Amino acid sequence: MNADQRLAELGVTLPTPPAPLAAYVGFVRVGNLVTTAGQLPTMDGKLLYGGKVGTDVSETEAKRAARLCCINALAQLKAAAGSLAAISRIVRLDGYVASSDGFTNQPAVLNGASEFLLEVFGEAGRHARAAVGVAELPLGAAVELVLWAEVAAKPE
C-alpha cells in the first residue's frame, strides 16, 4: 500500500499546499531531495493552534498541532513529487515548539508528527529529527515543522 492509499485509509485528505507568508517558496527540490518551508498548524488559511506550549496550549493539543503541520508539509511534498507514492523515504523532520518557561518536552510534542509519518509511510517514514524549543513562531503558532524527503528521480 502506498502513502496516498494509506492517507485515504486514515481518512486524511491533503489540503492545497499552504501559500508562503513572505518571500520564499513552499518547497525546494534538488535532485532526489525535497525540503519544505516551515509549515504551521493551519487549516483553510486559519491558524488552529497558537500560543506557548505549557501555558496556552497543552502538550496533547501541541501534538495535534504537530500532526497538522505534518499534513501541510505532506501537501508540499506531494506538490513537489506529483504523488506521495514517489516519496521513497522521509529523511528528517525539524520541529520548533513555542515553549513557555520551563517547558522541556518538545520531543513528545514532535511525536505527533513522527508517529503520523510512521503510520503513513511505515519504515520509510522513520527519520532523523530535531525538536527545538523557541520563544516565538510566525503568526504566534505553537508549532512549526520542516520535512526533508527523498523522492523518485524525475522522469526524463
N, C-alpha and C positions, 0 to 999 in steps of 0.2 A: 504494500500500500504506500503510495507516495504522500508527500506532505499536503498537497492540495486535497486529496481524498481524506486524509486524517483530520484536517481542519473541518471539512464538511461533517465528518462523523462526530466531531466535538461540538458541532453547532455554531462554529465561529465563521463569520463572513468577514473577509478583509475589507477595510474601507478603501476609498480612493486615498492614495498616499497624501498625508497632510502637506500642505504647501509650506515652504520655508517662511520663517518670520522676518528674515533680513536678507543680506547679500550673500547667499550661499545656495547650494543645490541640495536636494533630498538624499542623493547618493552619488558616489563616485565609483566607477568600475575601472580597475587597472588589471588587464589580463583576466585571470580567473578569480580575482579577489574583488569583492564589493564591500564597501563600508557605507553605513548610513550616517546621515547627520543625526544629531541628538533628537530623540523622539520623546515627546511629552505625553502625559496621560490625558489626551484629548479625544473627544468623540463629537462628530458633527461640528467641528470647529470650536467646541467649548471645553475648557479645562474642567475636568471632573474631580481632580484631587489636588488641592492647593494647601499650602501651609507647611509647617515644620512637623516632621515625624517625631513623635514622642510627646508633643503637646497638642497641636491642632489636628493631627492625623494619627490614628492608631497604627500599630505595626501591621495588623491584619488588613486595614484599608490600604496601607502603603504597599503591601504585597499585591493587592488587586491593581493598584496604580502601576506597579512594575509590569504586571501581565498586560495591561492595556498599552503601555509604552511598547512592549514587545510586539503586540498585534500591529501597531502602527509601523514599527520597524520591519515586520514581515511584509507589510504592504509596499514599503520602499524596496525591499529585496525582490519582491515579485515584479515590480516595475522595472528593475534593473535586469532581471534574468528572464522575464517573459512568463515564467511559471515557477512555483516553488519546487516542482519536480526537478528543475535544473540546479537546485542547491544540493551540492554533494556533502557539504559539512558546514556547520556553524563553527567558526574559528574562535571568536572572542566576543564577550559582552563587557562593555564598560558601563557601569551604573553609578549614578550620582543621586544621593539622598539628601534632601534639605533636612538637616538634623537639628533638633533642639539641643541645648547644652546638656551634656551627659548621655545623649543617645549614642550607643555604640553597636547597635545590632544591624548595621547596614547589610551584612551578608544575608541575614534572614529575609530582609525586605527584597533583595535581588533574587532570592529563591523563587519569588512569584514569577519572574521571567525565566529563570533557568529551568525550573520544573516544567513550565509550559513548553519550552523548546524541546525538552526530552519527550514530552507527550506527542509533539508534532513530528519530530524527526527521528525519534528513537536514539540509538547510539550516535548517529551523525549529528545529533543536537548537543552532545556533550562538548563543552567548550572551556577555554581559559576565561578568567574573569577578574575584573577589578570592581570592588564595592567601596565607594568613596563617600564620606560624609562631607557636606558643604554647607555654607551659611545661607546661600540663596540660589535659586534657579530661575530661568526665564519665566515670566508671567506669574511668578510665585508658586510654580509647580512643586509638588512634593518629591517627585522622582523624574529623572531623565535617563535615557539609555541610548547607547550606540551599539549596533551589531556589526560584526565582520563575518563574512561568509565566503566560502569557496563555491564557485559556480562552474557549470559545464562550459567548455570552450564555445565561443561564438561561432555560429555556422559561417563557413567561408562563402 
